[in-house]
Amino acid sequence: MKKSYYFAELSSSYDAEIQDLLNDSEGKSALKARLRKSVRN
């Protein structure tokens, strides 16, 4: 199945957001720390 242009662009945006959540600004893994922080709130 071929994705439409709209969904292809949307998919790449979601991938970028997920990568942003997984890593901090230095490129180090930040997922565990962010999950711990969200559980405490």
N, C-alpha and C positions, 0 to 999 in steps of 0.2 A: 504494500500500500504506500502510495506516495503522499507525503505531507504537503499541504498547501503552504504557500509562502508565509502566510500569517502564522500558522502553527509552527513552522520551522523557526521563525523569529522569536516567537513566544517561548519555545523550548530552549533556545540559547540564552534567553533572559533568565529563565528559571535555573538553568545550569550555573550561570554566573552568581545568582543569589545563593544557591546552595554552597558553592565554593567559598563565598564570602562568609557564610556561617561556619564552615568547617575550619577556616584558617584565619589567623590574626593578620595584622598589617605587615608583619615580618615574614609571613608565609609558614609560620609554625602552627601545628595542630591546636585548635582552640575549642573543639567540640565538647570535650569532657568538662572543661571549666565552664563553658556557657550553659551546659545542661545542669550542672550542679547549682549554678547561680539561679537559674529559672525555677528549680525545684524548691529552693529556699524561699523564694518570694511568694 
